[in-house]
Amino acid sequence: MQEPVYNPDCPFGTTTVAYQYKLVNCPGKTIVGMLVEYPPNAATPPHRHGGASVSAYVISGSVLVKMNDDPMRIIEQGGSWYEAPGCHHRISANASPTEPATFFVTFVIDSETLEREGPSVLVQIDAEYVDIVAQKMQA
């Protein structure tokens, strides 16, 4: 499969924060759990995760992922992936044009960063896509 380029006409997924807790056994760290639901053809522009360690588990459907310069992968239901702090999530998209995909993401992030920047730090869209995202959010 050829790697897709982000298409601003693709729908966004919806995100729901399921939990957020300070980790008492890891001082200065907070864990955040988030459900992501992608309709068919949905994608998120290239982004980073505010220095968080990130893991994700596909609940249903399949998701295209590409980290840094690694090859793109298709993660199917029951599969997972990990993103190290500073990772550039270049492709995040529903692999299907007809079926939804759902996955659960866990972030472990510096508590101070999350408190200072708020939940938007969890998905930091690349600068060249910020205006496109803002326009889509207003529509």
N, C-alpha and C positions, 0 to 999 in steps of 0.2 A: 504494500500500500504506500502510495506517495504521501509525504508529509504535507498536511494542509497548512496554508498560510491563514492567519486569523482574518476572518471575514466579519466586518463590523455589522453586517446585516443579520448575523446569527443571533438568535435569542440568548439572553443570559439565563443562567440557572437561578434557583432561589436558594437562599441559605438560611438556616435556623440554628442559632446557638443553643445547644442542648444543655451544656454545663460550663462552669468556669470556677476553678478552685485554686487557691494558693497551695503549693506543695510543701507541707511542713517538713518533709524529709529532704527537700531540695530548696534550702532557703534562697529567696530571691526569684523563684520560678513559679509560674502559673500554668496550669493545664486548661485548655479550652477544647471542648468537643463541639463539632458543627456538622449538621446534616446538609448535604448539597444535593439538590434535585435538578437534573438537566432534562428539559423537554427534548424531543427530537431535534437534531442539528444544533443544539446549544453549545456555546463555547465561552470560555473566559479568556480575555486578552492575556498576553504574556505578563508575568508578574513574579513577585517575590513575597516572602512571608515574614518580614520584619525581624529576621534573625532567629526565627523559631525553628526547632526541630519539628518535622511534620511527618505523620504517617496517615495513610488513608486505606480504607477497606471498601470494595465495591459490593454494595448490597444487591443491586439488580442492574441489568444491562451491561454495557461495556464502555470503557472510557479510554480515549487516546491521551497519552502523557509523553512529554519529552522534557527531560531535565538537562540543563546546560547544553553541552554538545553531544550528549549520549544519543543513541538511536531512539526514535519514537517507538513506543510500545503500546499494545492494546492490552488493557487490564480488564479481564472479564469477571463476571459475578463470582465472588469468593476470593478474588485476587486482591493483592495489596501492593503498596509502594511506600518508599521512604524518601524524604527530602532532607538533606543536611542543612544546617543554618547557612544562609547566604545563597542557597541554590536558586537558579533562575528557571522558573517553571515556564518553559517556552510554548508548550502546547498543553492545553487542558480542554478537552472537548468530548461531547457524546460521540461515540463511534457510529451511531445509527441515525439515519435520516428519518426513521419511522417509529422507533421505540424510545421511551424515556430511559434514563440511567440515574441511579441514585448511589451515592457513596457517603461514607462517614469519615470525617477528618479530625485528627487529634493534633493539636499544637502544644508544644511546650516552649514557652517564651519567657523572657525576662519580665518579671512583674512590673518593674519600673517603666519599661518601654510600653507595656500595655496600658498602664495607668496614665502615662504622659500623653500617648498618641491615640488612645481609644481603640475600639475594635477594628477600625479601618486599617490598622497596622498589620492585621492578619493577612490581608490580600492587598498588596501594594502594586497597582497596575503600572506597567512601564509608561514613562512620560509621554511617548508618542501616541498613546491610546487614551490618556486621561480625559481629553476634551470629548472624544467619541463616547466614552462611558458616561460622562456628565450629561451629554445631550440625550442619550438613550434613557437615562434615569429620569429626566424631566418629561419625556414623551409618555 
